[in-house]
Amino acid sequence: MGRVDLVGGGPGPADLMTVRAHRLLMEADVVVADRLGPFEELRSHLGAGVEVIDVGKRPGHHPVPQDEINALLVHHARAGRRVVRLKGGDPFVFGRGGEEVLACQAAGIPVTVTPGVSSAISVPQAAGIPVTHRGVSAALHVVNGQGELTPSALASMADPAVTTVVLMGVAAIPRLAAIALASSVPSTTPVAIVENGHTAVQRTIRSTVGTIVADAEEADVINPAVIVIGEVAREGLLLPTAEMLAESSA
């Protein structure tokens, strides 16, 4: 019997993976990899006999359904292989890691989870945005942009002491903004969109709930991007920002 390790790859750069995550990847017989994460940077470090299976999802394009991913993990582990399911971010933050754990457990496959740095925290940080900040934000609410906005999510957006982070939400910006405004979220609430965090093409679009739709359209925002709503997204909160520091050292 083999085993399955669900591994969080973090926000992208290989040097932001944990030591354990890197070790498990180097020990793998089979790597089942998502689109996001550090895999391409590390592919050349794998052994010649390692089988790589790409199951990456893109907006509107999910070539390998989750049930098939679960079946792949079980199949290769039953064949005696060490399987690494490599994900961007953390496996348990909108990564469907729980579903894969349950599938392995149901099949009697040994499975472990190695955490990764979530993009909900690390991508705003790359743009100089702290998701909590003393005297500004004392709580964090993470939202799946592809789902429906719950009363608690709307309450977090309306609370100036709470930061709301939206993952996978670029396509949903018009819907999210309309619902927020209709639910009495102040139109002046700061919003930041951090696109391609921790990469050479990272950029940040600053806006408000009332103007984010027009600003995102004008900037032609694309995935992957993290949306930050709340006072921590206000430009100038931290001076200099991480991006300013990067520019000054270039």
C-alpha positions as a printed NumPy array, in Angstrom:
array([[  0.   ,   0.   ,   0.   ],
       [  1.238,   3.449,  -0.904],
       [  0.172,   6.73 ,   0.626],
       [ -1.197,  10.164,  -0.25 ],
       [  0.177,  13.459,   1.019],
       [ -1.919,  16.561,   0.436],
       [  0.668,  19.331,   0.207],
       [  0.081,  23.061,   0.324],
       [  2.479,  24.785,  -2.036],
       [  1.849,  28.297,  -0.766],
       [  1.3  ,  31.377,  -2.942],
       [  3.697,  30.449,  -5.735],
       [  7.445,  30.87 ,  -5.142],
       [  9.154,  27.621,  -4.21 ],
       [ 11.051,  29.245,  -1.344],
       [  7.732,  30.004,   0.38 ],
       [  6.948,  26.283,   0.677],
       [  7.572,  24.579,   3.993],
       [ 10.604,  22.325,   4.38 ],
       [  8.28 ,  19.338,   4.825],
       [  6.328,  20.184,   1.676],
       [  9.522,  20.324,  -0.362],
       [ 10.784,  17.033,   1.076],
       [  7.545,  15.196,   0.339],
       [  7.55 ,  16.487,  -3.224],
       [ 11.119,  15.238,  -3.752],
       [ 10.137,  11.805,  -2.356],
       [  7.044,  11.398,  -4.548],
       [  6.475,   8.696,  -7.143],
       [  3.421,  10.505,  -8.516],
       [  2.589,  14.224,  -8.38 ],
       [ -0.999,  15.308,  -8.969],
       [ -0.608,  19.051,  -9.452],
       [ -2.874,  22.084,  -9.6  ],
       [ -2.337,  25.077, -11.894],
       [ -1.317,  27.455,  -9.103],
       [  1.596,  26.928,  -6.771],
       [  5.325,  26.32 ,  -7.132],
       [  5.315,  23.144,  -9.215],
       [  6.703,  24.47 , -12.505],
       [  9.646,  25.973, -10.64 ],
       [ 10.411,  22.594,  -9.061],
       [  9.539,  20.225, -11.911],
       [ 13.154,  19.903, -13.056],
       [ 14.182,  18.767,  -9.548],
       [ 11.994,  15.662,  -9.661],
       [ 13.423,  12.233, -10.407],
       [ 13.268,  10.97 , -13.972],
       [ 10.706,   8.3  , -13.134],
       [  8.189,  10.559, -11.372],
       [  4.78 ,  10.599, -13.028],
       [  3.224,  14.05 , -13.227],
       [ -0.533,  14.43 , -13.64 ],
       [ -1.881,  17.911, -14.375],
       [ -5.372,  18.424, -12.945],
       [ -5.247,  22.213, -12.849],
       [ -8.469,  24.176, -13.06 ],
       [ -8.937,  27.498, -14.83 ],
       [-11.935,  29.833, -14.708],
       [-14.744,  28.069, -16.551],
       [-12.494,  25.125, -17.462],
       [-12.297,  22.13 , -15.127],
       [-10.911,  19.318, -17.33 ],
       [-10.573,  16.79 , -14.478],
       [-13.632,  16.664, -12.174],
       [-13.042,  16.289,  -8.455],
       [-14.364,  12.72 ,  -8.38 ],
       [-11.749,  11.747, -10.968],
       [ -9.004,  13.437,  -8.971],
       [-10.072,  11.466,  -5.909],
       [-10.009,   8.257,  -7.947],
       [ -6.5  ,   9.038,  -9.264],
       [ -5.154,   9.449,  -5.744],
       [ -6.662,   6.175,  -4.584],
       [ -5.585,   4.266,  -7.713],
       [ -1.918,   5.213,  -7.499],
       [ -1.707,   4.723,  -3.744],
       [ -3.242,   1.251,  -4.066],
       [ -0.504,   0.472,  -6.578],
       [  2.052,   1.142,  -3.839],
       [  3.103,   4.613,  -4.918],
       [  3.837,   7.694,  -2.817],
       [  1.41 ,  10.266,  -4.153],
       [  1.73 ,  14.   ,  -3.573],
       [ -1.37 ,  16.05 ,  -4.276],
       [  0.219,  19.47 ,  -4.708],
       [ -2.051,  22.494,  -4.337],
       [ -1.531,  26.22 ,  -4.371],
       [ -2.048,  27.898,  -1.004],
       [ -3.318,  25.601,   1.742],
       [ -5.214,  22.331,   1.057],
       [ -7.947,  23.214,   3.549],
       [ -8.621,  26.785,   2.353],
       [-10.98 ,  26.374,  -0.613],
       [ -8.688,  23.62 ,  -1.854],
       [-11.114,  20.685,  -1.54 ],
       [ -8.547,  18.99 ,   0.636],
       [-11.234,  17.72 ,   2.988],
       [-12.975,  15.904,   0.139],
       [ -9.733,  14.206,  -0.858],
       [ -8.994,  13.172,   2.717],
       [-12.445,  11.587,   2.968],
       [-11.969,   9.748,  -0.348],
       [ -8.645,   8.307,   0.821],
       [-10.024,   7.332,   4.213],
       [-13.008,   5.602,   2.6  ],
       [-10.589,   3.564,   0.476],
       [ -8.338,   2.715,   3.42 ],
       [ -5.441,   4.781,   2.042],
       [ -3.014,   6.425,   4.504],
       [ -3.292,  10.186,   4.028],
       [ -1.668,  13.211,   5.645],
       [ -2.003,  16.954,   5.134],
       [  0.913,  19.391,   5.023],
       [ -0.2  ,  23.004,   5.435],
       [  0.778,  25.793,   3.082],
       [  0.768,  29.563,   3.309],
       [ -2.696,  30.667,   2.208],
       [ -3.012,  33.291,  -0.516],
       [ -5.731,  34.891,   1.626],
       [ -2.965,  36.216,   3.88 ],
       [  0.219,  36.088,   1.821],
       [ -0.964,  37.83 ,  -1.361],
       [ -2.261,  40.952,   0.431],
       [  0.997,  40.95 ,   2.419],
       [  2.979,  41.006,  -0.836],
       [  1.248,  44.301,  -1.64 ],
       [  1.909,  45.771,   1.801],
       [ -1.611,  45.033,   3.079],
       [ -1.892,  43.432,   6.543],
       [ -5.163,  41.535,   6.875],
       [ -5.23 ,  42.543,  10.553],
       [ -3.71 ,  45.699,  12.01 ],
       [ -3.985,  47.02 ,  15.549],
       [ -6.463,  49.871,  15.747],
       [ -7.746,  49.16 ,  12.228],
       [ -8.853,  45.535,  11.808],
       [ -9.275,  42.947,  14.535],
       [-10.856,  40.135,  12.515],
       [-10.601,  38.385,   9.155],
       [-13.412,  36.904,   7.061],
       [-12.449,  34.787,   4.017],
       [-15.03 ,  34.401,   1.252],
       [-15.292,  32.152,  -1.803],
       [-16.139,  34.562,  -4.599],
       [-17.827,  31.833,  -6.604],
       [-20.397,  31.211,  -3.884],
       [-23.272,  33.226,  -2.535],
       [-22.664,  36.054,  -0.094],
       [-23.949,  34.962,   3.298],
       [-25.323,  37.347,   5.926],
       [-22.066,  36.947,   7.861],
       [-20.017,  37.917,   4.804],
       [-22.123,  41.028,   4.236],
       [-21.863,  41.894,   7.92 ],
       [-18.072,  41.613,   7.736],
       [-17.957,  43.985,   4.758],
       [-20.078,  46.52 ,   6.627],
       [-17.984,  46.291,   9.813],
       [-15.013,  48.713,   9.658],
       [-13.111,  46.555,  12.149],
       [-13.226,  43.435,   9.93 ],
       [-11.185,  42.611,   6.831],
       [-12.947,  40.611,   4.117],
       [-10.75 ,  38.673,   1.698],
       [-12.353,  37.259,  -1.432],
       [-10.653,  34.373,  -3.225],
       [-11.577,  33.286,  -6.775],
       [-13.729,  36.382,  -7.122],
       [-12.583,  38.305, -10.216],
       [-15.502,  37.242, -12.416],
       [-17.924,  37.909,  -9.559],
       [-16.86 ,  41.514,  -8.86 ],
       [-20.   ,  43.125, -10.397],
       [-22.288,  40.759,  -8.482],
       [-20.412,  41.123,  -5.2  ],
       [-20.359,  44.918,  -5.434],
       [-24.057,  45.146,  -6.287],
       [-25.09 ,  42.922,  -3.376],
       [-22.783,  44.758,  -0.969],
       [-24.156,  48.169,  -1.932],
       [-27.732,  46.897,  -1.716],
       [-26.946,  45.592,   1.777],
       [-25.835,  48.983,   3.082],
       [-22.085,  48.366,   2.852],
       [-20.672,  51.928,   2.593],
       [-19.689,  52.784,  -0.973],
       [-16.509,  54.406,   0.355],
       [-15.21 ,  51.155,   1.881],
       [-11.658,  50.635,   0.55 ],
       [-10.983,  47.742,  -1.828],
       [ -7.689,  46.431,  -3.173],
       [ -7.223,  43.823,  -5.879],
       [ -3.819,  42.147,  -5.802],
       [ -3.187,  40.394,  -9.082],
       [ -0.515,  37.717,  -9.623],
       [  0.786,  38.043,  -6.076],
       [  4.413,  37.11 ,  -5.406],
       [  5.334,  37.18 ,  -9.099],
       [  7.307,  39.574, -11.277],
       [  4.058,  40.883, -12.793],
       [  2.245,  41.547,  -9.521],
       [  0.123,  44.696,  -9.441],
       [ -2.392,  46.267,  -7.082],
       [ -5.571,  48.126,  -8.053],
       [ -6.932,  50.398,  -5.299],
       [-10.595,  51.336,  -5.322],
       [-13.773,  51.393,  -3.209],
       [-16.905,  49.281,  -3.081],
       [-18.712,  51.993,  -5.037],
       [-16.17 ,  52.222,  -7.861],
       [-14.573,  48.773,  -7.982],
       [-16.601,  47.527, -10.952],
       [-15.512,  50.391, -13.215],
       [-11.942,  50.38 , -11.895],
       [-11.528,  46.61 , -12.352],
       [-12.901,  46.841, -15.879],
       [-10.61 ,  49.728, -16.754],
       [ -7.591,  47.863, -15.335],
       [ -8.625,  44.65 , -17.139],
       [ -8.103,  42.591, -13.997],
       [ -7.339,  38.922, -14.584],
       [ -6.964,  35.788, -12.473],
       [ -5.314,  34.872, -10.222],
       [ -6.156,  37.766,  -7.941],
       [ -7.11 ,  38.306,  -4.316],
       [ -9.658,  40.967,  -3.359],
       [ -9.291,  42.749,  -0.016],
       [-12.218,  44.758,   1.384],
       [-11.855,  46.924,   4.463],
       [ -9.837,  49.697,   6.029],
       [ -6.565,  47.762,   5.727],
       [ -6.892,  48.134,   1.943],
       [ -6.701,  51.913,   2.174],
       [ -3.69 ,  53.237,   0.283],
       [ -1.003,  54.606,   2.554],
       [ -1.867,  52.524,   5.621],
       [  1.7  ,  51.224,   5.7  ],
       [  4.468,  53.421,   4.358],
       [  6.412,  52.417,   2.458],
       [  4.435,  49.487,   1.071],
       [  6.066,  46.236,   0.017],
       [  5.739,  47.237,  -3.625],
       [  7.447,  50.571,  -2.982],
       [ 10.28 ,  48.752,  -1.252],
       [ 10.612,  46.373,  -4.203],
       [ 10.782,  49.279,  -6.639],
       [ 13.372,  51.143,  -4.584],
       [ 15.642,  48.101,  -4.426],
       [ 15.341,  47.262,  -8.132]])
